[in-house]
């Protein structure tokens, strides 16, 4: 029996090494591809920078002859400058994203190499609390962090960054038109005001998603209600929230954990499930908090999702289980999805540790 166990363990180690070597090969290939893309993007960025410098010099000439040139030619010059600057912003954002991707791939490559060089042993440092290979947790963490960085970078680039670039050019156009055509200048300023108001609202929503101050000031339930209202305005997703038990403040880390989980689940319901209605039940018991989110989306095959679970869902499950709770998904194609997870309260966790 001992020999059989040793043979089985040796086979698992050998298989683990093969998996690690395969992962290293795939990561090295991805690093090579992304390095090439960075070089190409840097070359394109250099060309756009030169073009932007040339157009800036031309705009200076236009400004010096502003009273002599026809409005159509002035407008054309500013439109060309705006287009070039937007392309420059896009290319810079793409280059930053690629460089960030490369950095995370290099870190991931380093971690896998260290695990492989350690002999592929499944010791306590390489096994998580659920018995899964440590490599899986590392990969999940890296992917989750990178996905969040990509989302934030894309939101900042597509929203405030480009809007500020437009504001600068619109302001210059309006200033020049004040001496030529006050009516058109007033229209430009009106458009600028509307754009500024919309951008300000986007920035406020962006900050709320990053870290809602309400979570620190008012707690979990009011923050979720506010987020649900905001999310409905942005996506049209109708969110109904029912709270039972004793509504109260929780430990800050638990409130953040639950809020981030609901953010992820609502996003999945709207984007992937294509739902138009979501019901959220929050049961604030004395020993545990039970959260249930049910949508009327298109649903999916539960067996498939268990095998190929998304990074976001895996992170929710791991965090819930780390808090002594549970995680469950129930979905049927064409009949929506129900996700339920529980988290022990801080008091219950302390009592459990004392009893152990």
C-alpha positions in Angstrom: 0.0 0.0 0.0 2.9 2.3 0.9 4.5 1.6 -2.5 1.3 2.2 -4.3 0.9 5.6 -2.6 4.5 6.5 -3.4 4.0 5.5 -7.1 0.8 7.6 -7.2 2.5 10.6 -5.6 5.5 10.3 -8.0 3.0 10.2 -10.9 1.3 13.3 -9.7 4.6 15.1 -9.3 5.6 14.1 -12.9 2.3 15.2 -14.2 2.6 18.5 -12.3 6.0 19.1 -13.8 4.7 18.5 -17.3 1.8 20.9 -16.7 4.3 23.5 -15.4 6.6 23.1 -18.4 3.6 23.5 -20.7 2.5 26.6 -18.9 6.1 28.0 -19.1 6.2 27.3 -22.9 2.8 29.1 -23.4 3.8 32.0 -21.3 7.2 32.3 -23.1 5.3 32.3 -26.4 2.9 35.0 -25.2 5.8 37.1 -24.0 7.5 36.9 -27.4 4.3 37.9 -29.1 3.6 40.8 -26.8 7.2 42.1 -27.1 6.8 42.2 -30.9 3.5 44.1 -30.5 5.1 46.6 -28.1 7.9 47.2 -30.7 5.3 47.8 -33.4 3.2 50.1 -31.2 6.3 52.1 -30.3 7.1 52.6 -33.9 3.6 53.7 -34.7 3.6 56.0 -31.7 6.8 57.6 -33.0 5.1 58.4 -36.3 2.0 59.8 -34.6 4.2 62.0 -32.4 5.9 63.4 -35.4 2.6 64.0 -37.1 1.2 65.7 -34.0 4.2 68.0 -33.8 3.8 69.0 -37.5 0.0 69.7 -37.0 0.8 71.7 -33.9 3.2 73.9 -35.9 0.5 74.3 -38.6 -2.0 75.3 -35.9 0.3 78.0 -34.7 0.5 79.4 -38.3 -3.3 79.3 -38.4 -3.6 81.2 -35.1 -1.2 83.8 -36.5 -3.5 84.3 -39.5 -6.8 83.6 -37.7 -8.4 86.9 -38.9 -7.4 86.3 -42.5 -8.4 82.6 -43.0 -12.0 81.4 -43.7 -13.8 79.7 -40.8 -14.0 76.4 -42.8 -10.2 76.2 -43.2 -9.8 77.0 -39.5 -12.3 74.3 -38.5 -10.6 71.8 -40.8 -7.2 72.5 -39.1 -8.6 72.0 -35.6 -10.5 68.8 -36.7 -7.2 67.4 -38.1 -5.4 68.2 -34.9 -8.2 66.6 -32.8 -8.1 63.4 -34.8 -4.4 63.1 -34.6 -4.4 63.7 -30.8 -7.2 61.2 -30.3 -5.2 58.6 -32.3 -2.1 59.5 -30.2 -4.1 59.0 -27.0 -5.4 55.6 -28.2 -1.9 54.4 -29.2 -0.4 55.6 -25.9 -3.2 53.7 -24.0 -2.6 50.6 -26.1 1.1 50.8 -25.5 0.6 51.2 -21.7 -1.7 48.2 -21.7 0.7 46.0 -23.6 3.6 47.0 -21.3 1.4 46.2 -18.3 0.5 42.9 -19.8 4.1 42.1 -20.3 5.0 43.0 -16.8 2.4 40.6 -15.4 3.4 37.8 -17.8 7.0 38.2 -16.7 6.0 38.0 -13.0 3.8 35.0 -13.8 6.7 33.3 -15.7 9.0 33.9 -12.7 6.5 32.4 -10.2 6.0 29.3 -12.4 9.7 28.9 -12.8 10.3 29.0 -9.0 7.5 26.4 -8.5 9.0 24.1 -11.1 12.5 24.5 -9.8 11.3 23.7 -6.3 10.7 20.2 -7.6 7.0 20.4 -8.1 6.3 19.1 -4.6 2.8 19.5 -3.2 3.9 20.9 0.2 1.9 23.3 2.4 3.2 26.3 0.4 1.8 24.9 -2.8 -1.5 23.7 -1.6 -4.3 26.1 -0.7 -7.0 25.5 1.9 -9.3 23.8 -0.6 -6.7 21.3 -1.7 -6.1 22.9 -5.1 -2.7 23.4 -6.6 -1.1 26.7 -5.6 -0.3 27.5 -9.2 -4.1 27.9 -9.8 -4.5 30.4 -7.1 -1.5 32.4 -8.3 -2.8 32.4 -11.9 -6.3 33.4 -10.7 -4.8 36.3 -8.7 -2.7 37.6 -11.5 -5.5 37.3 -14.0 -8.0 39.0 -11.7 -5.6 41.9 -11.0 -4.8 42.3 -14.7 -8.4 42.2 -15.7 -9.2 44.9 -13.2 -6.3 47.1 -14.3 -7.3 46.7 -17.9 -10.9 47.7 -17.1 -9.8 50.8 -15.2 -7.3 51.8 -17.8 -9.8 51.4 -20.6 -12.4 53.5 -18.7 -10.0 56.3 -18.0 -8.7 56.3 -21.5 -12.0 56.1 -23.3 -13.7 58.6 -21.0 -11.9 61.4 -19.1 -8.6 61.3 -21.1 -10.2 61.8 -24.5 -12.8 64.2 -23.1 -10.1 66.5 -21.7 -8.3 66.5 -25.0 -11.6 67.6 -26.7 -12.2 70.3 -24.1 -8.8 71.9 -24.9 -9.5 72.1 -28.6 -13.1 73.2 -28.2 -12.0 76.0 -25.8 -9.4 77.2 -28.3 -11.9 77.3 -31.1 -14.4 79.2 -28.9 -11.8 81.7 -27.9 -10.9 82.4 -31.5 -14.5 82.6 -32.6 -15.3 85.3 -30.1 -13.7 87.9 -32.3 -15.2 86.6 -35.5 -18.6 85.0 -34.9 -20.0 85.4 -31.4 -23.1 83.2 -32.2 -21.0 80.3 -33.2 -18.7 80.9 -30.3 -21.7 80.7 -27.9 -22.8 77.5 -29.5 -19.3 76.0 -29.1 -19.3 77.0 -25.4 -22.8 75.5 -25.0 -21.5 72.2 -26.4 -18.5 72.4 -24.2 -20.6 72.8 -21.1 -22.8 69.8 -21.9 -19.7 67.7 -22.6 -18.1 68.8 -19.3 -21.3 67.9 -17.3 -21.4 64.4 -18.9 -17.7 63.8 -18.3 -18.0 65.0 -14.7 -20.8 62.4 -14.1 -18.7 59.7 -15.7 -15.8 60.6 -13.4 -18.1 60.4 -10.4 -19.4 57.0 -11.4 -15.8 55.9 -12.1 -14.7 57.0 -8.6 -17.8 55.3 -7.0 -16.8 52.0 -8.7 -13.2 52.3 -7.5 -14.0 52.9 -3.9 -17.5 54.2 -2.9 -17.0 56.6 0.1 -20.6 55.6 1.1 -19.2 52.1 2.0 -17.0 53.7 4.8 -19.6 56.3 5.9 -23.0 54.5 5.7 -22.2 50.8 5.3 -23.0 47.9 3.0 -26.8 48.1 2.4 -27.1 51.8 1.6 -24.1 51.5 -0.7 -25.5 48.5 -2.6 -28.9 50.3 -3.0 -27.1 53.4 -4.4 -25.0 51.3 -6.7 -28.0 49.4 -7.9 -29.8 52.7 -8.8 -26.7 54.0 -10.6 -26.2 50.7 -12.5 -29.8 50.8 -13.6 -29.3 54.3 -15.1 -26.2 53.1 -16.9 -27.4 49.7 -18.2 -31.1 49.6 -17.8 -30.8 46.5 -15.6 -33.7 46.6 -13.1 -32.3 45.6 -9.6 -34.6 44.8 -6.7 -33.0 44.4 -3.3 -34.6 42.7 -0.2 -32.9 42.8 3.1 -33.9 40.5 6.0 -32.5 39.9 9.4 -30.8 42.6 11.4 -29.5 45.4 9.1 -26.2 46.6 10.6 -22.6 47.5 9.9 -20.2 44.7 9.4 -16.4 44.5 9.6 -15.0 46.8 6.9 -13.3 43.9 5.0 -16.5 41.9 5.0 -18.5 44.8 3.6 -15.9 45.3 0.8 -15.9 41.6 0.1 -19.7 41.4 -0.3 -19.9 44.7 -2.3 -17.2 43.6 -4.8 -18.9 40.2 -5.2 -22.2 41.8 -6.0 -20.5 44.2 -8.5 -19.1 41.1 -10.3 -22.4 39.2 -10.3 -24.5 42.2 -11.5 -21.9 42.7 -14.3 -22.2 39.1 -15.3 -26.0 39.2 -15.3 -26.0 42.3 -17.6 -23.1 41.4 -19.9 -23.1 37.7 -20.2 -26.5 36.7 -19.0 -28.2 39.5 -21.0 -30.7 39.9 -18.2 -33.0 42.9 -17.7 -34.0 42.1 -14.2 -32.1 41.0 -11.0 -33.3 40.2 -7.6 -30.9 40.4 -4.7 -31.7 38.9 -1.3 -29.4 39.8 1.7 -30.1 37.8 4.9 -28.1 39.4 7.7 -28.2 36.7 10.3 -26.4 36.7 13.6 -23.8 34.1 12.6 -23.7 34.4 8.8 -24.6 36.7 5.9 -26.4 35.0 3.1 -26.4 36.7 -0.3 -28.6 35.5 -3.2 -28.7 37.0 -6.7 -31.2 35.7 -9.3 -31.5 37.1 -12.8 -33.8 36.4 -15.7 -31.0 36.1 -18.3 -30.3 33.4 -20.8 -28.7 31.1 -18.3 -26.0 28.4 -19.0 -25.1 24.8 -18.5 -24.1 24.4 -14.8 -21.8 21.5 -15.6 -19.8 23.6 -18.1 -19.5 26.6 -15.8 -18.2 24.4 -13.0 -15.4 23.1 -15.2 -14.7 26.5 -16.9 -15.6 28.9 -14.2 -14.7 32.6 -14.7 -11.9 34.2 -12.7 -14.4 36.5 -11.1 -16.6 33.7 -9.9 -13.7 31.7 -8.7 -12.5 34.7 -6.6 -15.9 35.1 -5.0 -16.0 31.3 -4.2 -12.5 31.3 -2.7 -13.1 34.4 -0.6 -16.4 33.1 0.7 -14.9 29.7 1.6 -11.9 31.5 3.3 -14.5 33.2 5.5 -16.0 29.8 6.4 -18.9 30.2 4.0 -20.1 28.5 0.9 -20.8 29.2 -2.8 -23.4 27.7 -5.2 -24.5 28.3 -8.7 -27.8 27.1 -10.1 -28.6 27.9 -13.8 -30.6 26.4 -16.6 -30.3 27.5 -20.2 -33.1 29.9 -21.0 -34.3 30.2 -17.4 -31.8 32.5 -15.8 -29.2 32.0 -13.1 -29.2 32.0 -9.3 -25.9 32.5 -7.4 -25.9 32.1 -3.6 -23.0 32.5 -1.2 -22.6 32.8 2.5 -20.0 34.4 4.7 -19.6 33.9 8.5 -19.7 37.0 10.6 -16.5 38.1 12.3 -18.0 37.1 15.7 -18.8 33.6 14.5 -15.3 33.2 13.0 -13.8 34.1 16.4 -16.0 31.7 18.2 -15.1 28.9 15.8 -11.4 29.5 16.3 -11.8 29.5 20.1 -13.7 26.2 20.0 -11.0 24.7 17.7 
